[in-house]
Amino acid sequence: MSFTKKHLNAVEGAIARGEKTVRYGDRTVEYRSIDELIRARDEIRTSLANSAAPRSRVVRIYHGGKGV
């Protein structure tokens, strides 16, 4: 799933309030524990950090002719 900053804000808000239920627009997710909610927050943060990082570009050059 691709996460957005809104997802992160909703999870962090639930953690701050001590709730185990998070609402994303028309969806509601209930976590089993605060620890599970914290793990979800960490996963969302990692996903957002990885998507924000520039992707490295690989350039491959092939030569099909005779050697030099």
PDB file of N, CA, C, O and CB in Angstrom:
ATOM      1  N   MET A   1       0.851  -1.177   0.000  1.00  0.00           N
ATOM      2  CA  MET A   1       0.000   0.000   0.000  1.00  0.00           C
ATOM      3  C   MET A   1       0.889   1.229   0.000  1.00  0.00           C
ATOM      4  O   MET A   1       1.905   1.270   0.694  1.00  0.00           O
ATOM      5  CB  MET A   1      -0.964   0.004   1.219  1.00  0.00           C
ATOM      6  N   SER A   2       0.510   2.216  -0.768  1.00  0.00           N
ATOM      7  CA  SER A   2       1.278   3.454  -0.727  1.00  0.00           C
ATOM      8  C   SER A   2       0.651   4.375   0.319  1.00  0.00           C
ATOM      9  O   SER A   2      -0.557   4.609   0.326  1.00  0.00           O
ATOM     10  CB  SER A   2       1.320   4.141  -2.133  1.00  0.00           C
ATOM     11  N   PHE A   3       1.487   4.875   1.177  1.00  0.00           N
ATOM     12  CA  PHE A   3       1.037   5.719   2.275  1.00  0.00           C
ATOM     13  C   PHE A   3       1.246   7.176   1.926  1.00  0.00           C
ATOM     14  O   PHE A   3       2.084   7.526   1.095  1.00  0.00           O
ATOM     15  CB  PHE A   3       1.772   5.368   3.574  1.00  0.00           C
ATOM     16  N   THR A   4       0.465   8.015   2.578  1.00  0.00           N
ATOM     17  CA  THR A   4       0.606   9.456   2.408  1.00  0.00           C
ATOM     18  C   THR A   4       0.868  10.082   3.776  1.00  0.00           C
ATOM     19  O   THR A   4       0.798   9.418   4.810  1.00  0.00           O
ATOM     20  CB  THR A   4      -0.666  10.074   1.740  1.00  0.00           C
ATOM     21  N   LYS A   5       1.164  11.355   3.749  1.00  0.00           N
ATOM     22  CA  LYS A   5       1.392  12.094   4.988  1.00  0.00           C
ATOM     23  C   LYS A   5       0.131  12.101   5.855  1.00  0.00           C
ATOM     24  O   LYS A   5       0.220  12.147   7.082  1.00  0.00           O
ATOM     25  CB  LYS A   5       1.834  13.536   4.679  1.00  0.00           C
ATOM     26  N   LYS A   6      -1.046  12.054   5.215  1.00  0.00           N
ATOM     27  CA  LYS A   6      -2.307  12.009   5.967  1.00  0.00           C
ATOM     28  C   LYS A   6      -2.406  10.731   6.794  1.00  0.00           C
ATOM     29  O   LYS A   6      -2.884  10.758   7.929  1.00  0.00           O
ATOM     30  CB  LYS A   6      -3.507  12.110   5.010  1.00  0.00           C
ATOM     31  N   HIS A   7      -1.952   9.604   6.223  1.00  0.00           N
ATOM     32  CA  HIS A   7      -1.953   8.347   6.973  1.00  0.00           C
ATOM     33  C   HIS A   7      -1.061   8.462   8.206  1.00  0.00           C
ATOM     34  O   HIS A   7      -1.437   8.054   9.304  1.00  0.00           O
ATOM     35  CB  HIS A   7      -1.482   7.179   6.079  1.00  0.00           C
ATOM     36  N   LEU A   8       0.115   9.021   8.002  1.00  0.00           N
ATOM     37  CA  LEU A   8       1.053   9.176   9.119  1.00  0.00           C
ATOM     38  C   LEU A   8       0.463  10.085  10.196  1.00  0.00           C
ATOM     39  O   LEU A   8       0.562   9.779  11.384  1.00  0.00           O
ATOM     40  CB  LEU A   8       2.398   9.744   8.621  1.00  0.00           C
ATOM     41  N   ASN A   9      -0.142  11.187   9.793  1.00  0.00           N
ATOM     42  CA  ASN A   9      -0.746  12.103  10.762  1.00  0.00           C
ATOM     43  C   ASN A   9      -1.872  11.434  11.550  1.00  0.00           C
ATOM     44  O   ASN A   9      -2.003  11.654  12.754  1.00  0.00           O
ATOM     45  CB  ASN A   9      -1.279  13.343  10.050  1.00  0.00           C
ATOM     46  N   ALA A  10      -2.681  10.620  10.876  1.00  0.00           N
ATOM     47  CA  ALA A  10      -3.784   9.938  11.555  1.00  0.00           C
ATOM     48  C   ALA A  10      -3.255   8.946  12.586  1.00  0.00           C
ATOM     49  O   ALA A  10      -3.783   8.862  13.695  1.00  0.00           O
ATOM     50  CB  ALA A  10      -4.681   9.215  10.536  1.00  0.00           C
ATOM     51  N   VAL A  11      -2.222   8.199  12.229  1.00  0.00           N
ATOM     52  CA  VAL A  11      -1.654   7.216  13.149  1.00  0.00           C
ATOM     53  C   VAL A  11      -0.985   7.924  14.331  1.00  0.00           C
ATOM     54  O   VAL A  11      -1.159   7.519  15.480  1.00  0.00           O
ATOM     55  CB  VAL A  11      -0.636   6.308  12.416  1.00  0.00           C
ATOM     56  N   GLU A  12      -0.230   8.969  14.047  1.00  0.00           N
ATOM     57  CA  GLU A  12       0.425   9.698  15.132  1.00  0.00           C
ATOM     58  C   GLU A  12      -0.603  10.358  16.061  1.00  0.00           C
ATOM     59  O   GLU A  12      -0.388  10.429  17.271  1.00  0.00           O
ATOM     60  CB  GLU A  12       1.375  10.759  14.558  1.00  0.00           C
ATOM     61  N   GLY A  13      -1.695  10.830  15.508  1.00  0.00           N
ATOM     62  CA  GLY A  13      -2.752  11.415  16.327  1.00  0.00           C
ATOM     63  C   GLY A  13      -3.390  10.384  17.243  1.00  0.00           C
ATOM     64  O   GLY A  13      -3.674  10.670  18.406  1.00  0.00           O
ATOM     65  N   ALA A  14      -3.617   9.176  16.716  1.00  0.00           N
ATOM     66  CA  ALA A  14      -4.193   8.103  17.534  1.00  0.00           C
ATOM     67  C   ALA A  14      -3.234   7.703  18.654  1.00  0.00           C
ATOM     68  O   ALA A  14      -3.667   7.443  19.777  1.00  0.00           O
ATOM     69  CB  ALA A  14      -4.530   6.876  16.659  1.00  0.00           C
ATOM     70  N   ILE A  15      -1.946   7.653  18.358  1.00  0.00           N
ATOM     71  CA  ILE A  15      -0.953   7.327  19.383  1.00  0.00           C
ATOM     72  C   ILE A  15      -0.967   8.396  20.472  1.00  0.00           C
ATOM     73  O   ILE A  15      -0.926   8.076  21.660  1.00  0.00           O
ATOM     74  CB  ILE A  15       0.463   7.202  18.761  1.00  0.00           C
ATOM     75  N   ALA A  16      -1.025   9.652  20.071  1.00  0.00           N
ATOM     76  CA  ALA A  16      -1.017  10.751  21.036  1.00  0.00           C
ATOM     77  C   ALA A  16      -2.250  10.722  21.943  1.00  0.00           C
ATOM     78  O   ALA A  16      -2.171  11.064  23.123  1.00  0.00           O
ATOM     79  CB  ALA A  16      -0.945  12.088  20.304  1.00  0.00           C
ATOM     80  N   ARG A  17      -3.386  10.311  21.379  1.00  0.00           N
ATOM     81  CA  ARG A  17      -4.618  10.244  22.162  1.00  0.00           C
ATOM     82  C   ARG A  17      -4.754   8.937  22.939  1.00  0.00           C
ATOM     83  O   ARG A  17      -5.644   8.810  23.780  1.00  0.00           O
ATOM     84  CB  ARG A  17      -5.809  10.417  21.254  1.00  0.00           C
ATOM     85  N   GLY A  18      -3.887   7.969  22.668  1.00  0.00           N
ATOM     86  CA  GLY A  18      -3.956   6.671  23.338  1.00  0.00           C
ATOM     87  C   GLY A  18      -5.050   5.779  22.787  1.00  0.00           C
ATOM     88  O   GLY A  18      -5.483   4.843  23.459  1.00  0.00           O
ATOM     89  N   GLU A  19      -5.500   6.054  21.582  1.00  0.00           N
ATOM     90  CA  GLU A  19      -6.550   5.256  20.940  1.00  0.00           C
ATOM     91  C   GLU A  19      -5.923   4.148  20.105  1.00  0.00           C
ATOM     92  O   GLU A  19      -4.767   4.239  19.690  1.00  0.00           O
ATOM     93  CB  GLU A  19      -7.461   6.148  20.057  1.00  0.00           C
ATOM     94  N   LYS A  20      -6.699   3.109  19.868  1.00  0.00           N
ATOM     95  CA  LYS A  20      -6.244   2.025  19.004  1.00  0.00           C
ATOM     96  C   LYS A  20      -6.989   2.023  17.675  1.00  0.00           C
ATOM     97  O   LYS A  20      -6.772   1.139  16.846  1.00  0.00           O
ATOM     98  CB  LYS A  20      -6.422   0.682  19.702  1.00  0.00           C
ATOM     99  N   THR A  21      -7.854   2.990  17.468  1.00  0.00           N
ATOM    100  CA  THR A  21      -8.635   3.086  16.246  1.00  0.00           C
ATOM    101  C   THR A  21      -8.164   4.291  15.429  1.00  0.00           C
ATOM    102  O   THR A  21      -7.996   5.393  15.953  1.00  0.00           O
ATOM    103  CB  THR A  21     -10.146   3.197  16.569  1.00  0.00           C
ATOM    104  N   VAL A  22      -7.956   4.052  14.135  1.00  0.00           N
ATOM    105  CA  VAL A  22      -7.489   5.104  13.227  1.00  0.00           C
ATOM    106  C   VAL A  22      -8.484   5.209  12.080  1.00  0.00           C
ATOM    107  O   VAL A  22      -8.927   4.196  11.538  1.00  0.00           O
ATOM    108  CB  VAL A  22      -6.040   4.806  12.694  1.00  0.00           C
ATOM    109  N   ARG A  23      -8.831   6.436  11.714  1.00  0.00           N
ATOM    110  CA  ARG A  23      -9.759   6.674  10.608  1.00  0.00           C
ATOM    111  C   ARG A  23      -9.016   7.340   9.461  1.00  0.00           C
ATOM    112  O   ARG A  23      -8.348   8.359   9.637  1.00  0.00           O
ATOM    113  CB  ARG A  23     -10.958   7.547  11.063  1.00  0.00           C
ATOM    114  N   TYR A  24      -9.150   6.737   8.270  1.00  0.00           N
ATOM    115  CA  TYR A  24      -8.576   7.282   7.035  1.00  0.00           C
ATOM    116  C   TYR A  24      -9.739   7.579   6.110  1.00  0.00           C
ATOM    117  O   TYR A  24     -10.149   6.711   5.339  1.00  0.00           O
ATOM    118  CB  TYR A  24      -7.541   6.284   6.365  1.00  0.00           C
ATOM    119  N   GLY A  25     -10.268   8.762   6.169  1.00  0.00           N
ATOM    120  CA  GLY A  25     -11.398   9.099   5.299  1.00  0.00           C
ATOM    121  C   GLY A  25     -12.594   8.232   5.633  1.00  0.00           C
ATOM    122  O   GLY A  25     -13.178   8.376   6.707  1.00  0.00           O
ATOM    123  N   ASP A  26     -12.976   7.320   4.721  1.00  0.00           N
ATOM    124  CA  ASP A  26     -14.135   6.455   4.951  1.00  0.00           C
ATOM    125  C   ASP A  26     -13.756   5.106   5.552  1.00  0.00           C
ATOM    126  O   ASP A  26     -14.632   4.268   5.764  1.00  0.00           O
ATOM    127  CB  ASP A  26     -14.876   6.237   3.655  1.00  0.00           C
ATOM    128  N   ARG A  27     -12.479   4.876   5.831  1.00  0.00           N
ATOM    129  CA  ARG A  27     -12.025   3.608   6.399  1.00  0.00           C
ATOM    130  C   ARG A  27     -11.667   3.764   7.870  1.00  0.00           C
ATOM    131  O   ARG A  27     -11.191   4.812   8.305  1.00  0.00           O
ATOM    132  CB  ARG A  27     -10.821   3.074   5.621  1.00  0.00           C
ATOM    133  N   THR A  28     -11.907   2.700   8.621  1.00  0.00           N
ATOM    134  CA  THR A  28     -11.540   2.666  10.033  1.00  0.00           C
ATOM    135  C   THR A  28     -10.746   1.393  10.279  1.00  0.00           C
ATOM    136  O   THR A  28     -11.160   0.304   9.881  1.00  0.00           O
ATOM    137  CB  THR A  28     -12.803   2.734  10.958  1.00  0.00           C
ATOM    138  N   VAL A  29      -9.604   1.538  10.938  1.00  0.00           N
ATOM    139  CA  VAL A  29      -8.753   0.401  11.277  1.00  0.00           C
ATOM    140  C   VAL A  29      -8.577   0.381  12.783  1.00  0.00           C
ATOM    141  O   VAL A  29      -8.241   1.394  13.396  1.00  0.00           O
ATOM    142  CB  VAL A  29      -7.372   0.478  10.549  1.00  0.00           C
ATOM    143  N   GLU A  30      -8.810  -0.796  13.378  1.00  0.00           N
ATOM    144  CA  GLU A  30      -8.603  -0.937  14.811  1.00  0.00           C
ATOM    145  C   GLU A  30      -7.418  -1.860  15.037  1.00  0.00           C
ATOM    146  O   GLU A  30      -7.419  -3.010  14.599  1.00  0.00           O
ATOM    147  CB  GLU A  30      -9.879  -1.480  15.517  1.00  0.00           C
ATOM    148  N   TYR A  31      -6.421  -1.350  15.719  1.00  0.00           N
ATOM    149  CA  TYR A  31      -5.218  -2.114  16.017  1.00  0.00           C
ATOM    150  C   TYR A  31      -5.398  -2.849  17.342  1.00  0.00           C
ATOM    151  O   TYR A  31      -6.184  -2.427  18.190  1.00  0.00           O
ATOM    152  CB  TYR A  31      -3.975  -1.191  16.065  1.00  0.00           C
ATOM    153  N   ARG A  32      -4.664  -3.954  17.516  1.00  0.00           N
ATOM    154  CA  ARG A  32      -4.806  -4.769  18.727  1.00  0.00           C
ATOM    155  C   ARG A  32      -4.172  -4.117  19.939  1.00  0.00           C
ATOM    156  O   ARG A  32      -4.629  -4.299  21.067  1.00  0.00           O
ATOM    157  CB  ARG A  32      -4.194  -6.133  18.512  1.00  0.00           C
ATOM    158  N   SER A  33      -3.101  -3.344  19.694  1.00  0.00           N
ATOM    159  CA  SER A  33      -2.408  -2.711  20.820  1.00  0.00           C
ATOM    160  C   SER A  33      -1.725  -1.435  20.343  1.00  0.00           C
ATOM    161  O   SER A  33      -1.605  -1.187  19.143  1.00  0.00           O
ATOM    162  CB  SER A  33      -1.371  -3.683  21.454  1.00  0.00           C
ATOM    163  N   ILE A  34      -1.285  -0.642  21.296  1.00  0.00           N
ATOM    164  CA  ILE A  34      -0.539   0.572  20.967  1.00  0.00           C
ATOM    165  C   ILE A  34       0.804   0.199  20.337  1.00  0.00           C
ATOM    166  O   ILE A  34       1.290   0.899  19.449  1.00  0.00           O
ATOM    167  CB  ILE A  34      -0.324   1.446  22.232  1.00  0.00           C
ATOM    168  N   ASP A  35       1.404  -0.907  20.796  1.00  0.00           N
ATOM    169  CA  ASP A  35       2.671  -1.356  20.201  1.00  0.00           C
ATOM    170  C   ASP A  35       2.508  -1.657  18.716  1.00  0.00           C
ATOM    171  O   ASP A  35       3.378  -1.322  17.912  1.00  0.00           O
ATOM    172  CB  ASP A  35       3.195  -2.602  20.930  1.00  0.00           C
ATOM    173  N   GLU A  36       1.398  -2.285  18.353  1.00  0.00           N
ATOM    174  CA  GLU A  36       1.134  -2.569  16.939  1.00  0.00           C
ATOM    175  C   GLU A  36       0.942  -1.265  16.169  1.00  0.00           C
ATOM    176  O   GLU A  36       1.372  -1.149  15.021  1.00  0.00           O
ATOM    177  CB  GLU A  36      -0.115  -3.473  16.785  1.00  0.00           C
ATOM    178  N   LEU A  37       0.314  -0.309  16.785  1.00  0.00           N
ATOM    179  CA  LEU A  37       0.103   1.000  16.164  1.00  0.00           C
ATOM    180  C   LEU A  37       1.441   1.710  15.958  1.00  0.00           C
ATOM    181  O   LEU A  37       1.651   2.356  14.931  1.00  0.00           O
ATOM    182  CB  LEU A  37      -0.840   1.868  17.030  1.00  0.00           C
ATOM    183  N   ILE A  38       2.339   1.594  16.925  1.00  0.00           N
ATOM    184  CA  ILE A  38       3.664   2.200  16.796  1.00  0.00           C
ATOM    185  C   ILE A  38       4.457   1.533  15.683  1.00  0.00           C
ATOM    186  O   ILE A  38       5.169   2.209  14.941  1.00  0.00           O
ATOM    187  CB  ILE A  38       4.431   2.106  18.121  1.00  0.00           C
ATOM    188  N   ARG A  39       4.342   0.210  15.555  1.00  0.00           N
ATOM    189  CA  ARG A  39       5.021  -0.496  14.456  1.00  0.00           C
ATOM    190  C   ARG A  39       4.464  -0.040  13.106  1.00  0.00           C
ATOM    191  O   ARG A  39       5.213   0.112  12.141  1.00  0.00           O
ATOM    192  CB  ARG A  39       4.860  -2.033  14.611  1.00  0.00           C
ATOM    193  N   ALA A  40       3.150   0.176  13.042  1.00  0.00           N
ATOM    194  CA  ALA A  40       2.534   0.676  11.805  1.00  0.00           C
ATOM    195  C   ALA A  40       3.061   2.067  11.478  1.00  0.00           C
ATOM    196  O   ALA A  40       3.346   2.369  10.320  1.00  0.00           O
ATOM    197  CB  ALA A  40       0.991   0.706  11.932  1.00  0.00           C
ATOM    198  N   ARG A  41       3.191   2.919  12.504  1.00  0.00           N
ATOM    199  CA  ARG A  41       3.736   4.265  12.297  1.00  0.00           C
ATOM    200  C   ARG A  41       5.156   4.190  11.741  1.00  0.00           C
ATOM    201  O   ARG A  41       5.504   4.920  10.813  1.00  0.00           O
ATOM    202  CB  ARG A  41       3.724   5.066  13.617  1.00  0.00           C
ATOM    203  N   ASP A  42       5.970   3.311  12.309  1.00  0.00           N
ATOM    204  CA  ASP A  42       7.349   3.163  11.836  1.00  0.00           C
ATOM    205  C   ASP A  42       7.393   2.674  10.395  1.00  0.00           C
ATOM    206  O   ASP A  42       8.230   3.122   9.610  1.00  0.00           O
ATOM    207  CB  ASP A  42       8.120   2.199  12.736  1.00  0.00           C
ATOM    208  N   GLU A  43       6.494   1.753  10.042  1.00  0.00           N
ATOM    209  CA  GLU A  43       6.436   1.250   8.669  1.00  0.00           C
ATOM    210  C   GLU A  43       6.027   2.358   7.698  1.00  0.00           C
ATOM    211  O   GLU A  43       6.575   2.460   6.600  1.00  0.00           O
ATOM    212  CB  GLU A  43       5.452   0.071   8.572  1.00  0.00           C
ATOM    213  N   ILE A  44       5.072   3.178   8.103  1.00  0.00           N
ATOM    214  CA  ILE A  44       4.634   4.295   7.253  1.00  0.00           C
ATOM    215  C   ILE A  44       5.772   5.291   7.076  1.00  0.00           C
ATOM    216  O   ILE A  44       6.010   5.771   5.967  1.00  0.00           O
ATOM    217  CB  ILE A  44       3.390   5.000   7.861  1.00  0.00           C
ATOM    218  N   ARG A  45       6.475   5.605   8.157  1.00  0.00           N
ATOM    219  CA  ARG A  45       7.613   6.529   8.063  1.00  0.00           C
ATOM    220  C   ARG A  45       8.675   5.999   7.106  1.00  0.00           C
ATOM    221  O   ARG A  45       9.204   6.746   6.282  1.00  0.00           O
ATOM    222  CB  ARG A  45       8.229   6.763   9.451  1.00  0.00           C
ATOM    223  N   THR A  46       8.986   4.706   7.217  1.00  0.00           N
ATOM    224  CA  THR A  46       9.985   4.101   6.334  1.00  0.00           C
ATOM    225  C   THR A  46       9.530   4.161   4.884  1.00  0.00           C
ATOM    226  O   THR A  46      10.316   4.484   3.992  1.00  0.00           O
ATOM    227  CB  THR A  46      10.256   2.646   6.743  1.00  0.00           C
ATOM    228  N   SER A  47       8.267   3.850   4.652  1.00  0.00           N
ATOM    229  CA  SER A  47       7.725   3.882   3.296  1.00  0.00           C
ATOM    230  C   SER A  47       7.784   5.287   2.702  1.00  0.00           C
ATOM    231  O   SER A  47       8.142   5.457   1.537  1.00  0.00           O
ATOM    232  CB  SER A  47       6.286   3.375   3.292  1.00  0.00           C
ATOM    233  N   LEU A  48       7.437   6.283   3.498  1.00  0.00           N
ATOM    234  CA  LEU A  48       7.488   7.663   3.011  1.00  0.00           C
ATOM    235  C   LEU A  48       8.921   8.107   2.752  1.00  0.00           C
ATOM    236  O   LEU A  48       9.182   8.818   1.781  1.00  0.00           O
ATOM    237  CB  LEU A  48       6.825   8.606   4.014  1.00  0.00           C
ATOM    238  N   ALA A  49       9.844   7.698   3.601  1.00  0.00           N
ATOM    239  CA  ALA A  49      11.248   8.074   3.417  1.00  0.00           C
ATOM    240  C   ALA A  49      11.815   7.429   2.158  1.00  0.00           C
ATOM    241  O   ALA A  49      12.572   8.059   1.419  1.00  0.00           O
ATOM    242  CB  ALA A  49      12.084   7.667   4.644  1.00  0.00           C
ATOM    243  N   ASN A  50      11.449   6.176   1.916  1.00  0.00           N
ATOM    244  CA  ASN A  50      11.956   5.480   0.726  1.00  0.00           C
ATOM    245  C   ASN A  50      11.365   6.050  -0.560  1.00  0.00           C
ATOM    246  O   ASN A  50      12.044   6.104  -1.585  1.00  0.00           O
ATOM    247  CB  ASN A  50      11.647   3.988   0.817  1.00  0.00           C
ATOM    248  N   SER A  51      10.118   6.469  -0.511  1.00  0.00           N
ATOM    249  CA  SER A  51       9.500   7.015  -1.722  1.00  0.00           C
ATOM    250  C   SER A  51      10.003   8.425  -2.015  1.00  0.00           C
ATOM    251  O   SER A  51       9.958   8.871  -3.161  1.00  0.00           O
ATOM    252  CB  SER A  51       7.977   7.023  -1.584  1.00  0.00           C
ATOM    253  N   ALA A  52      10.481   9.130  -0.992  1.00  0.00           N
ATOM    254  CA  ALA A  52      10.970  10.493  -1.187  1.00  0.00           C
ATOM    255  C   ALA A  52      12.411  10.519  -1.691  1.00  0.00           C
ATOM    256  O   ALA A  52      12.846  11.502  -2.292  1.00  0.00           O
ATOM    257  CB  ALA A  52      10.866  11.273   0.110  1.00  0.00           C
ATOM    258  N   ALA A  53      13.143   9.441  -1.446  1.00  0.00           N
ATOM    259  CA  ALA A  53      14.552   9.392  -1.858  1.00  0.00           C
ATOM    260  C   ALA A  53      14.642   9.257  -3.377  1.00  0.00           C
ATOM    261  O   ALA A  53      13.880   8.501  -3.979  1.00  0.00           O
ATOM    262  CB  ALA A  53      15.292   8.213  -1.164  1.00  0.00           C
ATOM    263  N   PRO A  54      15.554   9.975  -3.986  1.00  0.00           N
ATOM    264  CA  PRO A  54      15.699   9.846  -5.436  1.00  0.00           C
ATOM    265  C   PRO A  54      16.214   8.465  -5.798  1.00  0.00           C
ATOM    266  O   PRO A  54      17.068   7.904  -5.111  1.00  0.00           O
ATOM    267  CB  PRO A  54      16.643  10.925  -5.986  1.00  0.00           C
ATOM    268  N   ARG A  55      15.693   7.934  -6.867  1.00  0.00           N
ATOM    269  CA  ARG A  55      16.111   6.613  -7.314  1.00  0.00           C
ATOM    270  C   ARG A  55      17.389   6.755  -8.125  1.00  0.00           C
ATOM    271  O   ARG A  55      17.536   7.677  -8.926  1.00  0.00           O
ATOM    272  CB  ARG A  55      14.997   5.921  -8.148  1.00  0.00           C
ATOM    273  N   SER A  56      18.294   5.841  -7.907  1.00  0.00           N
ATOM    274  CA  SER A  56      19.545   5.891  -8.657  1.00  0.00           C
ATOM    275  C   SER A  56      19.292   5.437 -10.094  1.00  0.00           C
ATOM    276  O   SER A  56      18.416   4.613 -10.358  1.00  0.00           O
ATOM    277  CB  SER A  56      20.634   5.008  -7.983  1.00  0.00           C
ATOM    278  N   ARG A  57      20.058   5.978 -10.986  1.00  0.00           N
ATOM    279  CA  ARG A  57      19.905   5.651 -12.396  1.00  0.00           C
ATOM    280  C   ARG A  57      21.090   4.800 -12.833  1.00  0.00           C
ATOM    281  O   ARG A  57      22.241   5.115 -12.530  1.00  0.00           O
ATOM    282  CB  ARG A  57      19.792   6.939 -13.262  1.00  0.00           C
ATOM    283  N   VAL A  58      20.800   3.737 -13.537  1.00  0.00           N
ATOM    284  CA  VAL A  58      21.845   2.848 -14.041  1.00  0.00           C
ATOM    285  C   VAL A  58      21.875   2.993 -15.553  1.00  0.00           C
ATOM    286  O   VAL A  58      20.851   2.857 -16.223  1.00  0.00           O
ATOM    287  CB  VAL A  58      21.595   1.351 -13.613  1.00  0.00           C
ATOM    288  N   VAL A  59      23.049   3.268 -16.080  1.00  0.00           N
ATOM    289  CA  VAL A  59      23.226   3.385 -17.523  1.00  0.00           C
ATOM    290  C   VAL A  59      24.180   2.281 -17.952  1.00  0.00           C
ATOM    291  O   VAL A  59      25.307   2.200 -17.463  1.00  0.00           O
ATOM    292  CB  VAL A  59      23.770   4.806 -17.933  1.00  0.00           C
ATOM    293  N   ARG A  60      23.728   1.439 -18.859  1.00  0.00           N
ATOM    294  CA  ARG A  60      24.562   0.349 -19.356  1.00  0.00           C
ATOM    295  C   ARG A  60      24.895   0.633 -20.810  1.00  0.00           C
ATOM    296  O   ARG A  60      24.021   0.961 -21.612  1.00  0.00           O
ATOM    297  CB  ARG A  60      23.849  -1.034 -19.201  1.00  0.00           C
ATOM    298  N   ILE A  61      26.147   0.503 -21.131  1.00  0.00           N
ATOM    299  CA  ILE A  61      26.607   0.740 -22.494  1.00  0.00           C
ATOM    300  C   ILE A  61      27.124  -0.578 -23.052  1.00  0.00           C
ATOM    301  O   ILE A  61      27.986  -1.224 -22.457  1.00  0.00           O
ATOM    302  CB  ILE A  61      27.712   1.848 -22.541  1.00  0.00           C
ATOM    303  N   TYR A  62      26.597  -0.960 -24.179  1.00  0.00           N
ATOM    304  CA  TYR A  62      27.006  -2.195 -24.827  1.00  0.00           C
ATOM    305  C   TYR A  62      27.689  -1.857 -26.142  1.00  0.00           C
ATOM    306  O   TYR A  62      27.319  -0.911 -26.837  1.00  0.00           O
ATOM    307  CB  TYR A  62      25.796  -3.135 -25.056  1.00  0.00           C
ATOM    308  N   HIS A  63      28.688  -2.652 -26.459  1.00  0.00           N
ATOM    309  CA  HIS A  63      29.404  -2.479 -27.721  1.00  0.00           C
ATOM    310  C   HIS A  63      29.373  -3.805 -28.432  1.00  0.00           C
ATOM    311  O   HIS A  63      29.914  -4.789 -27.928  1.00  0.00           O
ATOM    312  CB  HIS A  63      30.875  -1.983 -27.502  1.00  0.00           C
ATOM    313  N   GLY A  64      28.765  -3.855 -29.573  1.00  0.00           N
ATOM    314  CA  GLY A  64      28.615  -5.105 -30.293  1.00  0.00           C
ATOM    315  C   GLY A  64      29.637  -5.319 -31.383  1.00  0.00           C
ATOM    316  O   GLY A  64      29.599  -6.338 -32.073  1.00  0.00           O
ATOM    317  N   GLY A  65      30.555  -4.376 -31.554  1.00  0.00           N
ATOM    318  CA  GLY A  65      31.532  -4.491 -32.633  1.00  0.00           C
ATOM    319  C   GLY A  65      32.824  -5.168 -32.179  1.00  0.00           C
ATOM    320  O   GLY A  65      32.884  -5.766 -31.105  1.00  0.00           O
ATOM    321  N   LYS A  66      33.847  -5.062 -33.012  1.00  0.00           N
ATOM    322  CA  LYS A  66      35.144  -5.653 -32.699  1.00  0.00           C
ATOM    323  C   LYS A  66      35.837  -4.838 -31.625  1.00  0.00           C
ATOM    324  O   LYS A  66      35.574  -3.646 -31.468  1.00  0.00           O
ATOM    325  CB  LYS A  66      36.025  -5.744 -33.956  1.00  0.00           C
ATOM    326  N   GLY A  67      36.701  -5.472 -30.905  1.00  0.00           N
ATOM    327  CA  GLY A  67      37.468  -4.799 -29.879  1.00  0.00           C
ATOM    328  C   GLY A  67      38.428  -3.782 -30.461  1.00  0.00           C
ATOM    329  O   GLY A  67      38.666  -3.781 -31.669  1.00  0.00           O
ATOM    330  N   VAL A  68      38.960  -2.952 -29.663  1.00  0.00           N
ATOM    331  CA  VAL A  68      39.848  -1.889 -30.101  1.00  0.00           C
ATOM    332  C   VAL A  68      41.233  -2.382 -30.292  1.00  0.00           C
ATOM    333  O   VAL A  68      42.117  -1.610 -30.663  1.00  0.00           O
ATOM    334  CB  VAL A  68      39.848  -0.764 -29.134  1.00  0.00           C
TER     335      VAL A  68
END
